Amino acid sequence: MHNSCAPTNNKIRQGDDWLAEWVPKITASQAYQDGGVLLITWDEAEPQLNCPLANCPIGFIALSPFAKGGGYTNEIAYTHSSTLRTVEEIFGVPYLRDAQNATDLRDLFTTTL
């Protein structure tokens, strides 16, 4: 969603169209049905008056049979390193760089490993 291109020449429409095509395919997959997770996140925010250095909250959606659901939200500050830490915990591998100090995503789910 950074740049627009053909056929829509609208970066937001392009992102919406991509999600509309791929999210149903992913959530219908056996891997997802067997306890998978689909994480949809934006990679940056536009600068705003209340966060002029573009260190603003960004969109993040966790889809999973184990997600809390029901419109659950929280006020926990996650970073991209939170996603990395969570994946590292799932696979039992050492933390890379900032992930060792990041908050994992376990609060978003009804069950943990």
C-alpha positions as CSV (number, residue, x, y, z in Angstrom):
1,M,0.0,0.0,0.0
2,H,3.0,2.3,-0.4
3,N,2.7,3.0,-4.1
4,S,-0.2,3.0,-6.5
5,C,0.0,1.1,-9.7
6,A,-2.3,-0.3,-12.4
7,P,-5.0,-1.4,-12.6
8,T,-6.5,0.7,-9.8
9,N,-3.9,3.3,-9.4
10,N,-5.1,3.6,-5.8
11,K,-2.8,2.2,-3.1
12,I,-5.5,1.7,-0.5
13,R,-7.8,-0.1,-3.0
14,Q,-4.9,-2.2,-4.1
15,G,-4.3,-3.3,-0.5
16,D,-8.0,-3.9,0.1
17,D,-8.2,-6.0,-3.1
18,W,-5.2,-8.1,-2.2
19,L,-6.6,-8.8,1.3
20,A,-10.0,-9.6,-0.2
21,E,-8.4,-12.2,-2.4
22,W,-5.9,-13.8,-0.1
23,V,-7.4,-13.7,3.4
24,P,-10.2,-16.2,2.5
25,K,-7.6,-18.5,0.8
26,I,-5.4,-18.4,3.9
27,T,-8.1,-18.9,6.4
28,A,-9.6,-21.8,4.4
29,S,-6.2,-23.6,4.3
30,Q,-5.5,-26.7,6.4
31,A,-2.5,-25.0,8.1
32,Y,-4.8,-22.1,9.4
33,Q,-7.6,-24.5,10.4
34,D,-5.1,-26.6,12.4
35,G,-4.3,-23.7,14.7
36,G,-2.6,-21.3,12.4
37,V,-2.6,-17.5,12.7
38,L,-2.7,-14.8,10.1
39,L,-1.1,-11.5,11.2
40,I,-1.9,-8.4,9.2
41,T,0.1,-5.4,10.1
42,W,1.0,-2.0,8.5
43,D,4.6,-1.1,8.6
44,E,4.5,2.5,9.4
45,A,2.2,5.4,10.3
46,E,1.9,8.9,8.8
47,P,3.3,11.7,11.0
48,Q,0.6,13.4,13.1
49,L,0.6,16.2,15.6
50,N,0.5,13.9,18.6
51,C,3.4,11.7,17.2
52,P,5.4,14.0,14.9
53,L,8.3,11.5,14.4
54,A,5.9,8.9,12.8
55,N,6.1,6.8,15.9
56,C,2.4,6.5,15.9
57,P,0.2,3.4,16.4
58,I,-0.2,1.3,13.4
59,G,-2.9,-1.2,12.3
60,F,-2.5,-4.8,13.4
61,I,-5.0,-7.6,13.1
62,A,-4.5,-11.2,14.4
63,L,-6.8,-13.8,12.9
64,S,-6.7,-17.2,14.4
65,P,-9.0,-19.9,15.7
66,F,-7.3,-19.0,19.1
67,A,-7.6,-15.3,18.8
68,K,-9.7,-13.7,21.6
69,G,-12.2,-12.3,19.1
70,G,-15.3,-10.4,19.7
71,G,-13.6,-7.1,18.8
72,Y,-10.9,-7.6,21.5
73,T,-8.5,-4.8,21.9
74,N,-5.9,-3.8,24.5
75,E,-3.6,-1.0,25.3
76,I,-0.3,-3.0,25.2
77,A,2.3,-1.3,23.0
78,Y,3.6,-3.9,20.5
79,T,6.3,-3.4,17.9
80,H,7.4,-5.4,14.9
81,S,9.8,-7.1,17.3
82,S,6.8,-8.4,19.3
83,T,5.8,-10.4,16.2
84,L,9.3,-11.7,15.8
85,R,9.5,-12.6,19.5
86,T,6.3,-14.5,19.3
87,V,7.4,-16.5,16.3
88,E,10.7,-17.2,18.0
89,E,8.9,-18.5,21.1
90,I,6.6,-20.7,19.0
91,F,9.6,-22.3,17.3
92,G,11.9,-22.3,20.4
93,V,14.7,-20.5,18.7
94,P,17.0,-17.8,20.3
95,Y,15.8,-14.2,20.2
96,L,17.2,-11.9,17.6
97,R,18.2,-8.3,18.3
98,D,15.3,-6.3,19.8
99,A,13.0,-9.3,20.1
100,Q,14.5,-10.3,23.4
101,N,13.2,-7.1,25.0
102,A,9.8,-7.0,23.1
103,T,6.4,-7.9,24.5
104,D,5.1,-11.0,22.9
105,L,1.6,-11.3,21.4
106,R,0.2,-13.9,23.9
107,D,-2.4,-11.5,25.2
108,L,-4.2,-11.6,21.9
109,F,-5.0,-15.3,22.2
110,T,-7.1,-17.6,24.3
111,T,-4.3,-20.2,24.6
112,T,-0.6,-20.2,24.6
113,L,2.1,-22.8,23.9
